[in-house]
Amino acid sequence: MSAKVVCDIAVSADGYAAGPGQSLDKPFGEGPVDRLTTWMFETPDENQAELDAVTAAGAYVMGRNMFGPGRGEWDLDWTGWWGDEPPYHAPVFVLTHHPREPLTMQGGTTFTFVTEGIHAALKQAKDAAGGRDVAIAGGAATVNQYLREGLIDELRTHVAPVVLGAGERLFDGVPSQNLEIVSARPASLVTHITYRVQR
């Protein structure tokens, strides 16, 4: 099976991946946003297959906002939200407008900061993935950029039973396109729906 570009994203029932007002103190924004990921922590055994898939890629691409709260020049003391050992254990390519030297963390994660745009980041990730899948890790604005360009093969949504009403929404600005349902599985705190993105 050839390598794919995949994306796992947790969303509310009304399609938001984060609430409004994201900040250092509230990285997912305001509102009941903790409900988006409750399934990961309260019922991990029930969702083990999906959790394993999230961290199975050979390389990752993420937006600057997923790496940290800043927008301007880098605070070089900031090394991400995850502590000394991020969960990726693989190369991660961070989209940014501000250059920064690569950052090597414990457990095999290296953050490389890419200023040349989404296509350049994806190429670097594919080169680094060693024939494995590349995952577009988020947030929603980054995922939407890749969806607009038709660069995601498989979209795995994890839909939490909560309505946020505002924030950063999956599919904002994404043109009309067909999605093929690959699988759908309800669990106690989430419904996992995987789509194949049809070109």
C-alpha positions as CSV (number, residue, x, y, z in Angstrom):
1,M,0.0,0.0,0.0
2,S,1.5,3.4,-1.0
3,A,2.0,6.1,1.6
4,K,-0.9,8.6,2.1
5,V,-1.3,12.1,3.3
6,V,-3.7,11.7,6.3
7,C,-5.2,14.0,8.9
8,D,-6.7,13.3,12.3
9,I,-8.8,16.2,13.7
10,A,-11.1,16.4,16.7
11,V,-14.2,18.5,16.0
12,S,-17.4,19.5,17.7
13,A,-20.8,18.4,16.4
14,D,-21.0,21.8,14.6
15,G,-17.6,21.4,13.0
16,Y,-15.2,23.5,15.2
17,A,-11.7,22.2,16.0
18,A,-11.1,25.1,18.5
19,G,-13.1,27.8,20.2
20,P,-12.6,31.5,19.9
21,G,-10.0,33.4,21.9
22,Q,-7.0,31.0,21.7
23,S,-4.2,32.0,24.0
24,L,-1.3,30.7,26.1
25,D,-3.7,30.0,28.9
26,K,-6.4,28.6,26.6
27,P,-4.7,26.9,23.7
28,F,-8.0,25.5,22.3
29,G,-9.9,28.7,23.0
30,E,-12.9,29.5,25.1
31,G,-16.0,27.4,25.7
32,P,-16.3,23.6,26.5
33,V,-13.4,22.8,24.2
34,D,-12.0,20.2,26.5
35,R,-14.9,18.0,25.4
36,L,-13.2,17.7,22.0
37,T,-10.5,15.5,23.4
38,T,-12.1,13.9,26.5
39,W,-12.3,10.6,24.7
40,M,-8.5,10.4,24.4
41,F,-8.0,10.6,28.2
42,E,-11.2,9.2,29.8
43,T,-11.8,6.2,27.5
44,P,-8.4,5.5,25.9
45,D,-8.9,1.7,25.8
46,E,-12.2,2.1,23.9
47,N,-10.4,4.3,21.3
48,Q,-6.9,2.6,21.2
49,A,-7.0,1.9,17.5
50,E,-7.7,5.6,16.7
51,L,-5.1,6.8,19.2
52,D,-2.5,4.5,17.6
53,A,-3.3,5.8,14.2
54,V,-2.8,9.4,15.3
55,T,0.9,8.7,16.1
56,A,1.6,6.2,13.3
57,A,2.8,8.6,10.7
58,G,6.4,8.8,9.5
59,A,6.4,12.6,9.6
60,Y,4.0,15.5,10.5
61,V,3.1,19.0,9.3
62,M,1.5,21.5,11.7
63,G,0.7,25.2,11.7
64,R,2.5,27.6,13.9
65,N,-0.5,28.0,16.2
66,M,-0.5,24.3,17.0
67,F,3.1,24.5,18.0
68,G,2.7,27.6,20.2
69,P,0.7,30.7,21.0
70,G,3.1,33.3,19.4
71,R,2.6,35.0,16.0
72,G,5.7,37.3,15.7
73,E,9.4,36.6,16.2
74,W,10.2,33.4,18.1
75,D,10.5,33.1,21.8
76,L,13.4,30.7,21.7
77,D,12.6,29.4,25.1
78,W,9.3,28.0,23.8
79,T,9.6,24.4,22.7
80,G,5.9,23.5,22.2
81,W,2.9,22.5,24.3
82,W,4.1,19.0,25.1
83,G,7.1,19.2,27.4
84,D,10.5,17.6,26.8
85,E,9.1,14.6,25.0
86,P,6.4,15.4,22.4
87,P,4.1,12.5,21.4
88,Y,5.2,12.5,17.7
89,H,8.5,10.6,17.9
90,A,9.2,11.6,14.3
91,P,10.1,14.7,12.2
92,V,7.6,17.5,12.5
93,F,7.5,20.4,10.0
94,V,6.0,23.6,11.4
95,L,4.6,26.3,9.0
96,T,5.8,29.8,10.0
97,H,6.7,33.2,8.5
98,H,9.7,33.5,10.9
99,P,12.8,31.4,10.5
100,R,14.1,29.3,13.4
101,E,16.7,26.6,13.7
102,P,15.5,23.0,14.0
103,L,14.6,21.9,17.5
104,T,15.5,18.4,18.6
105,M,13.4,17.0,21.5
106,Q,13.6,13.8,23.5
107,G,12.0,10.7,22.1
108,G,12.9,11.3,18.5
109,T,10.8,14.4,17.7
110,T,12.6,17.1,15.7
111,F,10.7,20.3,14.8
112,T,11.8,21.9,11.6
113,F,10.4,25.4,10.8
114,V,9.4,25.9,7.2
115,T,8.9,29.4,5.8
116,E,8.3,28.4,2.2
117,G,4.7,27.4,2.5
118,I,2.5,24.3,2.6
119,H,3.8,22.6,-0.5
120,A,7.4,22.9,0.7
121,A,6.5,21.6,4.1
122,L,4.7,18.6,2.6
123,K,7.6,17.8,0.3
124,Q,10.0,17.9,3.2
125,A,7.7,15.7,5.3
126,K,7.3,13.1,2.5
127,D,11.1,13.0,2.1
128,A,11.5,12.5,5.9
129,A,8.7,9.9,6.3
130,G,10.7,7.0,4.9
131,G,7.8,5.7,2.9
132,R,5.3,5.9,5.7
133,D,2.2,8.2,5.8
134,V,2.5,11.9,6.3
135,A,0.0,13.4,8.8
136,I,-1.3,17.0,8.6
137,A,-1.6,17.5,12.4
138,G,-3.5,20.8,12.4
139,G,-4.9,23.1,13.5
140,A,-8.0,23.6,11.4
141,A,-6.6,26.6,9.4
142,T,-3.7,24.5,8.3
143,V,-5.9,21.4,7.5
144,N,-8.2,23.7,5.4
145,Q,-5.2,25.0,3.4
146,Y,-4.2,21.4,2.5
147,L,-7.8,20.5,1.7
148,R,-8.2,23.5,-0.5
149,E,-5.2,22.4,-2.5
150,G,-6.4,18.8,-2.7
151,L,-3.4,17.4,-0.9
152,I,-5.1,15.2,1.8
153,D,-5.9,11.6,0.9
154,E,-7.7,10.5,4.0
155,L,-9.4,12.7,6.6
156,R,-10.1,11.1,10.0
157,T,-12.6,13.2,12.0
158,H,-13.3,12.5,15.7
159,V,-16.6,14.2,16.4
160,A,-17.4,15.0,20.0
161,P,-21.0,15.5,21.2
162,V,-20.7,19.2,22.0
163,V,-21.7,22.4,20.2
164,L,-19.1,25.2,20.4
165,G,-21.0,27.8,18.3
166,A,-17.9,29.7,17.2
167,G,-14.2,29.3,16.7
168,E,-11.9,27.7,14.1
169,R,-14.0,25.5,11.8
170,L,-13.0,22.6,9.7
171,F,-13.8,23.1,5.9
172,D,-13.9,27.0,6.2
173,G,-13.0,28.2,2.7
174,V,-12.7,24.7,1.3
175,P,-14.4,24.3,-2.1
176,S,-17.2,21.8,-2.8
177,Q,-15.8,18.3,-3.1
178,N,-16.9,14.7,-2.6
179,L,-15.9,12.6,0.4
180,E,-16.2,8.9,0.5
181,I,-16.9,7.3,3.9
182,V,-14.2,4.7,4.6
183,S,-15.4,3.9,8.1
184,A,-17.6,5.2,10.9
185,R,-17.5,4.0,14.5
186,P,-19.5,5.4,17.4
187,A,-17.9,5.3,20.9
188,S,-19.2,6.5,24.2
189,L,-17.6,10.0,24.0
190,V,-16.9,10.4,20.3
191,T,-17.8,9.2,16.8
192,H,-14.9,8.4,14.5
193,I,-15.6,9.0,10.8
194,T,-12.9,8.5,8.2
195,Y,-13.3,9.9,4.7
196,R,-11.4,9.4,1.5
197,V,-11.0,12.7,-0.2
198,Q,-12.0,12.2,-3.9
199,R,-10.1,14.3,-6.4
